[in-house]
Amino acid sequence: MTTTSAPAPSATEPALDVEGLCVDLNTASGTLRAVDGVSFSVRRGRTLALLGESGCGKSMTALSVVGLLDPAAEVTGGAVRVRGKDTLRMSAAERRKLAGPVLSIVFQDALTALNPVQPVGRQIGEPFRIHRGLSRRQAEEKAVELMTRVGIPEPRQRAKSYPHQFSGGMRQRLLIAMAVALDPDVLIADEPTTALDVTVQAQIMRLLRDLQDERDMAVVLITHDLAVVAQRADDVVVMYAGTVVENGPVHDVFSSPRHPYTRGLLDSVPEDAERGRPLPAVPGSPPELSAVPPGCVFQARCPLVRERCVRERPSLRSTGDGRSAACHFSEELDRA
Amino acid sequence: MTEAESSAVDGTAPVKDAAPARNRPPSWWLLLGRDRAAAVGAVILTVVVLVALFGRLFIGDRARRQDLDASLRPPSLGDGVYGLLGTDVLGRSVLARLIDAAATTLSVAVPAVLCSLLIGSALGLWAGYHGGRRESVVMRVADVILSFPSLLIAVVVLYVFSPSALNIVLILAVARIPVYLRTSRAEAAELRSRLFVDAARTFGTPSRHIIYRHILPIALPTLLTVATLDFCFVMLTESSLSFLGIGIQPPDVSWGLMVAQGRQYLQTAWWITVLPGLAIVLTTVSATVLAAWARIATDPAQRWRLTLPRKRRGASAAVPPEMIP
């Protein structure tokens, strides 16, 4: 690789390490904290799921990691380390060198993420032209290889087609091809299957897994789909109102949640729903960013809420076995 | 994979109307042939350009040779080739003058349009993509240029300096730059927030590449359409400058100058004014029609409209052929 001289991380060192990330939104009515002290790390070959409902700050976290926040948002604290360097404190040029070979992202909406007037082969080849200085022809050759790899039939002919001539699933494959083009250490997948139907979803998830195994990437999977997390991720970070409420290995977290929000989410999966009985749900809705309470962020919807929760915000503390939860009473949940 | 997907992919879908192979874009000639108006426009423009380039080789000094005996003759078939379109008050052949003027007119209008197109779009795309202070500076410059009546600047500058073709080109180019600046800035400002631009940034594409590879191709059809319309405007402005006597100077001649000079004989000798006027109209209409065609033909998502046989085009053909099972 010609573009970066940093050593590849060893197996134990995290490929991506986010620590205390804070993002503020500057709005007309004042500054809102959209992401508040989010930390997580992921090693190569592992998959971390960022789980949470819409508006909980998971996409905002992803965008600040890749440096695509829009001008109204501002990273006010924390660190995002890849290959031992903090990307938040890098110059734009340094950061550009990392974008692609180290860190890349797959977007949710594949149609708008592809340029409508460029043949897809040329777009997929673009990373090679920028980072490896290949000619257009060589880059398109590479693009055809990648298209073969992600399962586009007749890639050589299809490379000359335009994005609107592909189906949704195929477009998502193209985006994935583009994202893995330069063999990144870390691949961030921002709800990669939300816009697709279930069978295509499964294919895309399988493709992501195969590519991950083949290239030994760390994958950060952003989703609100509990089933995807259960099947696909190794670790999970549950987010609520811009904060991390629980994290740990997926199996442990899902079998015995230590935060009432996680418990509520899991209970709301209609696996043994009966006709005529209301489906269980977490009552209420998440707080507005402008009205996050001073105590626990989840207090308004929590079945265990007590006086202490209103007064004091629980910090994320370790609860053993590599897990942590931000609840004053997580032990109670464990026993229940 | 769904069935529709596989049949679309392997190309065996029974595409009607013998459309060309799906992944090879149909040739430009074919696309042009399918739009009759655009084809006619292209032919007319080609003729005009050829006449402008080579016409002077054939007419010699006919455009300037005076023959007072043959003054103000109407168009007729009896006076040889150069009498076909009549003569002006000094007995000069209108046909020869039209041919000579074609070269002058195009040599003013084309460079002027190209200059303002290039400078205006480059600055506008750059300003629109980056936004912020760069955008403000560029847009304020555009406002300043627009706030002067362009004819007034032209009069002042051409009065101070000599009214040579080069100066006219420069004046017209500067006066028209704001049009491209504003159009391209608006396009770039809208496109820079699209997801594919973000996607390009996620793998570290430098901004000049984003502007050139992602934004320009989308903005270009609009800019070219603006440019062809502007081509008409520039030709007409050149005529008004000539009319005021600070444009093309006799004995050189341009279409606009011919219109201006023939005006006083309009009631007795219509051909001196009407024929060059017709030349201006024909050229500009052809350019406009061709621009409309180019807009569709260069848009990958619209191009299929031109590959349909004529009778199926229009409102009934709202679905691309590849989507018809």
Boltz contact constraints between the chains, C-beta under 6 A:
constraints:
  - contact:
      token1: [A, 66]
      token2: [B, 202]
      max_distance: 6.0
  - contact:
      token1: [A, 68]
      token2: [B, 198]
      max_distance: 6.0
  - contact:
      token1: [A, 96]
      token2: [B, 204]
      max_distance: 6.0
  - contact:
      token1: [A, 99]
      token2: [B, 202]
      max_distance: 6.0
  - contact:
      token1: [A, 99]
      token2: [B, 203]
      max_distance: 6.0
  - contact:
      token1: [A, 99]
      token2: [B, 204]
      max_distance: 6.0
  - contact:
      token1: [A, 100]
      token2: [B, 203]
      max_distance: 6.0
  - contact:
      token1: [A, 100]
      token2: [B, 204]
      max_distance: 6.0
  - contact:
      token1: [A, 104]
      token2: [B, 202]
      max_distance: 6.0
  - contact:
      token1: [A, 105]
      token2: [B, 202]
      max_distance: 6.0
  - contact:
      token1: [A, 107]
      token2: [B, 195]
      max_distance: 6.0
  - contact:
      token1: [A, 112]
      token2: [B, 195]
      max_distance: 6.0
  - contact:
      token1: [A, 113]
      token2: [B, 195]
      max_distance: 6.0
  - contact:
      token1: [A, 113]
      token2: [B, 196]
      max_distance: 6.0
  - contact:
      token1: [A, 113]
      token2: [B, 199]
      max_distance: 6.0
  - contact:
      token1: [A, 114]
      token2: [B, 196]
      max_distance: 6.0
  - contact:
      token1: [A, 115]
      token2: [B, 196]
      max_distance: 6.0
  - contact:
      token1: [A, 115]
      token2: [B, 214]
      max_distance: 6.0
  - contact:
      token1: [A, 117]
      token2: [B, 217]
      max_distance: 6.0
  - contact:
      token1: [A, 117]
      token2: [B, 218]
      max_distance: 6.0
  - contact:
      token1: [A, 117]
      token2: [B, 300]
      max_distance: 6.0
  - contact:
      token1: [A, 127]
      token2: [B, 203]
      max_distance: 6.0
  - contact:
      token1: [A, 130]
      token2: [B, 205]
      max_distance: 6.0
  - contact:
      token1: [A, 153]
      token2: [B, 9]
      max_distance: 6.0
  - contact:
      token1: [A, 157]
      token2: [B, 23]
      max_distance: 6.0
  - contact:
      token1: [A, 160]
      token2: [B, 23]
      max_distance: 6.0
  - contact:
      token1: [A, 161]
      token2: [B, 23]
      max_distance: 6.0
  - contact:
      token1: [A, 162]
      token2: [B, 300]
      max_distance: 6.0
  - contact:
      token1: [A, 164]
      token2: [B, 301]
      max_distance: 6.0
  - contact:
      token1: [A, 167]
      token2: [B, 5]
      max_distance: 6.0
